[in-house]
Amino acid sequence: MSKEELRLSPAKLEILKILNEANNPLGFNEIRSFLKKPGNKEGKISPKGLSDQLHALESMEAVKNFHRKWQITPIGKETLERHKFAQNIASKPVQYSKDIIFKIDTEFIYHRPWCLSNSEYYPSPLPVTASFFGSEEIEYMINFAKDHHLYHDDADIREFSGLVLEENVTPLKPYLNETIFTNCVEIGCRYEAYKLGESKQKPKIDIDNALNFDWGVALRFNGKDLIRELSSVKKARERKEAEERLVGFVLLNLPFRYQHGCDYIIPAMVEGGLIKQEEGKELQKLYEKIYGKIKPNARIITHESNATGEEKEMSRELFQIKALEHLKKGKGFYVAKKGTHGIEGSGLTEDDVIDDLIKKIREGPKKPEVYEA
């Protein structure tokens, strides 16, 4: 966000909101009438003040003037979204923000030297600004992590925020590392052009050239607002698709990730109407083949399973198939239209591609052919 954007006055923000919600460009007096609505703190702005604000927004390219009518631009929409994002972070009870320099954990690499081939573990030349925030529903997760850090690892509480941020940002770090390296490769290409006499400028790789760029990735999950929208009768189809994608997501995780509480996820999904009772019973049987059945009324949860390794593996595959079937209903697949793997001109539909994928998983890996001498 530029310095100009950071200095946006409440009046400018209100003007951008009005223009963003309008279906058509608005005239000067129309904007004034919207500002004068009851409860609007910026309604007392004078005609000259409004004119000054509009021209200031125009100089920022946040709005455009079309024959004395004003319209928000893509830059204005992005500016508005950034401020909304910043307000969203400020309003959350769970907040951590810190500049982090990622470093290689020598102990980790000592035991797993092959990890050095994975850019996820590479160090960062400069600090990375990391932010983590969330609503009160995830406070329990933070508190659990804090207790584990303090009492299990016997660590310093001052390290906790850094650990939380690193754990959340680390999966995105390879993309930054790739950007830094690609930038160096580009300078190398220009150096090659210089050596071949195709360029008079002699490039060099130093900290000013290799790291002189801005980059950022942010994942924002506005579950509360989205669920509120999906509660509308008009959004019944979208809600059903979201439910199917949620079931598919959970079923992909369950066969491979066990932790306390997982044993009761399937019954809880039946209770929530995400899956029918008959399917729930079928899935629970598969689950118990993988992890074993819970002994009822036991203070300490123990599992009993007589399934063989082959039966457990087959149960995991059936879980995957069920997950993919739900994801298909929820439009959770992307099938390329064009390109090398595109379906245009092939006579295939998206459903054909997905059905073939499910069929291959159901059939399992092909046995190698044996040729007699």
Phi, psi and omega in degrees: 000129183285166179298324180297319180294321180295333182270010181301127180282161176303325180295317179298317179298319180294321178297316179297320179297317180298312181292328180290325181277345181282143179280335182228163175303145182248144175281169182305310183292329178295319179296319179299319182294323176293320180294331184276002180299146181305137178091351180275116183293337183266010185290344183274005182296138182281162177304318179294320179297318179295318179299317179297318181295318180296317180292327177293318177294326178293321179294334176276356183065025178275337176223162176231149179255114178247103177050054177068017173238142187253142181221141178287145180258170175304325177295320178296319178297318180294320178299316179297319181294323179295318179294322177297319179298315180296319178294324179298316179296315184297334184272354185274142180286336179257114182217131171220138176211137185195151171271125185239135169256110180290135180229157179282128176278106185297325180295320180294314181291329179302319181273338181226068184299336180293343181293343179293349176274357182253120185293350177298334184260003183287152179283162177255128181298325180235161178299146176247129178280117182247140178225141178222132180209158180189169181276177187296340182295339181255008179299326180299325180294318179294318180296321178297315180296322180295316179298318180296318181295318185282313191262330179275313181271352180051049187253173182279129181299334180294341179275347192298311183300321178296320179294317179300315182293317180298317181298326182276331184268332185309318179300336180271347186300323179305328180290322176293316180299321178295321179295317179298313183293319179298325177297319177293321178297319179298319177295322177299322178296320179290328177293322178297318179298323177295315181295330180274000179081012181272350179217141180273341182276130181265105182287161176214150176258112172221180184297329181291323181273319185287328187243011184273065177206162176251143182207146177194146174229130179229131174253119180242126180246104180263064184301320183299312181294318183293318179295323178298320178294320184287350179283349179290144179300325180295339183258019184301319181294315179297323179295316180298318179296320178296322178297318180295321179293324177296316178299314179301318179299312182296316182292332175290328182278319191305316184290346187239353183227106178254133171204168184305129181107338182296329183300336186249012180292316182296311176302325180292326177290325175297316179300324181276359178078011179286324176228155180283159185299321181297315178294323178300318178297319179296316180292323181294324177296317178297317180300317182290335174291327181282310188252347183097163182268140180287134173287123183292150176059026178264135179295318176255122183291122175235154184242146175234126178217129178255007183289145177281168178301323180293321179293322177296317180295321179295322178295321177297319179295320179294325174300314180300316180298314178301318180298314182294324178296320177291320179296326177297315178297327182269011181054048182264015179244148171249125177239121184296137176276315182241176178095189185302319182254020182288154183259355179296128180085355182270346183083359181267153173255171177299320179298324178300315181296315181293317179298323179293322178297314179296320180298319181294321178294321180295322181286333181081176181295141179288140177284139180295141180288141179250123180258129178280141181291000000 
